[in-house]
Amino acid sequence: MKIIDLRSDTVTHPTDAMRKAMFEAEVGDDVFRDDPTVNRLEAMAAERMGKEAALFTASGTMSNLIAVLTHTQPGNEILLGSEAHIFWYEVGGAAAIGGVVMRTVPNDGNGQLAFADIEKAIRDKTNIHFPETTLLCLENTHNRCGGAVLTPEYTGRVTRLAHYHGLKVHLDGARIFNASVALGVPVIDLVKDVDSVGFCLSKGLSAPIGSLLCGNREFIERARKRRKMLGGGMRQAGVIAAAGIVALETMIDRLAEDHANARALADGLVRIPGISLAQAKVPTNIVMFDLSADFSAELFLTKLTAAGVKVSSRGNNSFRAVTNRMVDTADIEDALTRIELVCRELK
């Protein structure tokens, strides 16, 4: 029985072309900046994002933390969505390591923050009692909002608002290429207004490890020192950067397949008694669904795992499934059959 793993797009394995590139990678010492493969990857990333420079990091979490450390000082306050990945899933690093206050603004179902809410949350810097608000963090696509996509128009408007009030803007673009494919918009248009952006190679792009943080040259120079402080100064990192180059060259367009499979999964789930969607639409590769309160979530997950389908629990009776390169259209149909059988057993 094939295991159909829908827990995350991070479960993707490197392609044969990536493995070959890793085996043959020309390497050097990246801390000394003489790893040619890392240098090439960083140059490619900066060009794709329309930024002056880029920095190779171990993960999206590291990229986000480095961005916060570089844009702020201890005692500052950052604004971010109430459902933001930085707030929920990055172990409070911005506060614990960066010494900044994280103040949340409500996300709507589309992953957006209301302009009025942002303005209301920005502190009066002349008031001696308040921390200074210095950074706004956005997320595209938005994980906890079901893979919601921010348009270039929205991102531009909210960035101009932040800049008007003296704030920098960092975009957690872990799945920014999913947003680009979903909207049919060049990725450069989605990030052109923000001060920094990070994106992952290790999700839908299928590389085994790594993310890129992009911004202007001065920002990346300061970010490089923060990366070293966090233990992210890797040596012959060209071995893994080589897979990232292949990912950027060959894996972006195929993300549309994941989106189509996610919609097929969602369409099938709503036809299964006891299951309802937890999102109004499925724009990219994330499907959130709820199990009837009459069913045991723990038993559902146990039985589903035994049936060879893996999904993630979101707490209570809520679950998340993420389509990825390791799961094809036939697997989606098979997964739906297995899920329906499990739900029948729970009655």
Secondary structure, DSSP 8 states (H G I E B T S, - for coil): ---EE-S-GGG----HHHHHHHHH-----GGGT--HHHHHHHHHHHHHHT-SEEEEES-HHHHHHHHHHHH--TT-EEEEETT-HHHHSSTTHHHHTT--EEEEE-B-TTS-B-HHHHHHHS--TT-TTS--EEEEEEESSBTTTTSB---HHHHHHHHHHHHHTT-EEEEE-TTHHHHHHHHT--HHHHHTTSSEEEEESSSTT--SS-EEEEE-HHHHHHHHHHHHHTT---SSTHHHHHHHHHHHHHSSTTHHHHHHHHHHHHHHHTTSTTEEESSS---SSEEEEEE-TTS-HHHHHHHHHHTTEE-EEEETTEEEEE--TT--HHHHHHHHHHHHHHHHHH-
